[in-house]
Amino acid sequence: MKHEDMIAHARQVMSDNDRGTYTVPTHGLYPFQWNWDSALSALGFAQFDEPRAWTEIETLLAHQWEDGMVPHIIFHQPDDGYFPGPDVWGTGREVPTTGITQPPVAGFAVARIHDRARDKALAGQKAREMLPRIHAWHQWFYRARDPQGTGLVALLHPWESGRDNSVDWDDAFSRVPTEGVGDFTRRDTTHANPEHRPTDAQYKRYIWLVQKFRSLGWDNSKLHDASPFQVVDPGFNAILIRSCEEVADLAGRLGMTDIAEQSRAMADKGLAAMETLWNDALSQYLCYDRKLGQQIESPSIGGILAVFAGVPTARAEAISRRIAKLAESCEYLIPSHDPTSPDFEGLRYWRGPVWLIVNYMVADGLERADVTEMVGRIMGDCLRLIEVSGFAEYHDPITAEPCGGAHFTWTAAMIIEILHTHEFAA
Ligand code: GLC
């Protein structure tokens, strides 16, 4: 496919999923606004419509909670096709939202869109408006999700990670009870192949946690210590650290000194603490189970995505070698779980498939560290996947089979972004 045709197709996907002030990830399966989907999709919008890109993030931030949290889903319009809906979450917001958060990539997105904006005046104005909100969200993380001040934040629900059913959570998640979860009807499996989705047993535990947090009135000063699930994810922390780094730089340039200094301090502390998650044997970072006080030996993409933050060059080089090793066991980079691991499942969501958004962030981190050997391969694989299988939610790293929802917003946004920012042989 010609690159301009690919871009035209991607723009069509984005405009089909555009609801005016926000986009849905894909019609049917995900009919609301998702947090990190919006931030990453804004990068795609910015390539052809800067005002629309700003609106996407503005809408997201308009639903920030008073304590600083930016929720993972905003239920703008009722839709029966999704479970669990607002009645299950019971957060009591005027426009209903969930009560958990998602990877805070908005800070990175705002800085990137600002820095390359054609409309500098608009970009300056929008960044000035948004940075204090994003900063408040970052501060919320270190207050509410790192009460001991370790420098690393914990996830309290697998959905916060954005990598919903990763192998990383299995052990910690098996300690989440299921008692008291009544009957419910999943909707996701009516829109997508159940073989590509999490299991029923996992869904019960997802809902148990929601009910637990709801019983605590969604009070974030209580949730962390009360949660039986507290996992530190290097990928998630890297996104937070990178956003703090970007906010520090941009705020500094805009003369917002307090935000710049505080963001720099958070990023520095986070980066230093990331070192405790490094695992030499696997040549990547690993998750950490805060309840058990031990690393989780699961070779997933979270520990590779860590390169998105300004990790030491030696770590970036080791991660690049790790990716080269993964390339020996799959056709398309980067699998969300090591294909040689017994837990690998090529079609099941975050237990093996390739996700373009993750590829983009990993490649960006490697470029920023100036460790570029694998970058062309990772970006090229994104294009090959779309060429072979279309704008799916995720793809099998061995067969390229398109999985999950079709016609996916952030997949399309990544293609637009990648084709505008990298050179490829036609
Ligand atoms: C799934 C993904 C999550 C994403 C959401 C909407 O829950 O795991 O990362 O934000 O779908 O696309």
Residues whose N, C-alpha, C, O or C-beta is under 5 A from the ligand:
A	BS01	GLC	P25 Y30 W34 D37 G162 R163 D164
